[in-house]
Amino acid sequence: MLGSTERVQAVLDDVATAPIPEAEKALFAFVDKLNDAPGDVRREDVERLKAADWSDEAVYDAVSVCAIFNFYNRWIDGTGVHGLSPDMYAKSAKRMAAGGYLPGPPAPIPPPSSNGEGEPER
């Protein structure tokens, strides 16, 4: 959805009428239920996802991401940590679209400095 703020807004407004594939609609509906009424999630809800061609692993990942974001939101609310600016969210979205949740490559380690006699400074 990166690059289409209109599509993202359509999903936020009403996932059922958003211009996205039916499989994604099923996944978002499941996550909505998981957020709004987690005690009401049943095997049938998972079976609907599997009927929409989502694998067990994908369902597990969706539940895990939903749970982690719920944790973060409660932690942020409880500690008073402020969210990112819209510009920073956009930059983060581009980074995640390119590389997922993996961290960037490690920074290069500079060579030890030398005192000019071939010995490292101490």
N, C-alpha and C positions, 0 to 999 in steps of 0.2 A: 504494500500500500504506500510505500515511500514514494514521494513525488506526486501524490494525489491527495491533497488535503480535502478535496470534495468527497472522495470515497471514504476517507477516514471519518469525516463528519457524518456521512450517510450511515455508516455503521453505528456511530455513537447515537444518532437520532433514532434509528429503528433498524436493527440488524435484519429483520424479516424482509424488508423492502430494499435493502442496500444492494448495490450492483456488484455482488461478490458471488463466488460459486456456492452452490447449495451445501457442499461439505463444510465450508467455512462458516456458513450460517448455523449449521448444526453445532459446530464447535463453540461458537460464540454464545449460542443459546444455552449450551451445557455450562459454560463458564459463568454466565449470568446467574443460572440457577445455583451453582456452587457458591457464588458470592452472596446471593440474596437469601437462600434457604438451604444451607448445606445439609441440614438434617433431613431434608426431603429428597436428596439425591438417591436414586435407586438403580438397581441393575439394569432396568429398562432404559434409563438415561444413557448408560454406557453402551448398551446394545444399539441404540439409535446412532451413536457415533460410529460404532463398528459397521453398521449397515451403510453409513456414508463413507466407508473405506478408510476410516482412521484405525491405525494399528493399536494394539495394547500399549506399545511403547509411547505412541503419540498421546493417548489418553493419559497415561501416567505422567508424561511431561507437562501436559496441560494442567492437570491437578497440582503438580509440584510448583509450576510457575505461579498459578493462582494463589496457592498457599503462601509462597514466599513473598509475593507482592502484598498480600493481606498482612503478613507479619511486618513488612517494611512500613506500610501505611500506618499501622497501629504504633509502631516504634516512633515514626516521624511525628505523628499526632501527639504522642505522650511526652516526647522530649522537646518539642518545639523547634525541631530542625526545619529549616525552610527548604522548599523545593527549588528546582533550577528555574532559571529564566526561560521563556519560550525559545530564545535563540540557542541556549545551551541544550535544551531538549532536542531541537532540530539537529544540532551537531552530533549529539549522542545517537540519534536515530540513524544518521548517515553512517556513523562508525559501526553501529551494530548491524546495519544492513550489509555492510561490506565484510565484516568479520565475525558477526554473531556476538556472543557474550565472552568470547575469548579475549584476554588482555592483549594489548599490543606487544610487539617484540621488545625484549629487554633492552635497556639502554646499554650502549657499549661501555665496557670497563676501560677507563683510561690506563695507559701504561704507567708503571711507577715512575715518579720523577727521579731525576739523577742530579747529583752534586757536581757533575762534570768530570768525575774521575771513574765513572763506570759503577759506582756504588750508589744504591738508593739513599735518598735523604732519610735521616732518622729523627 
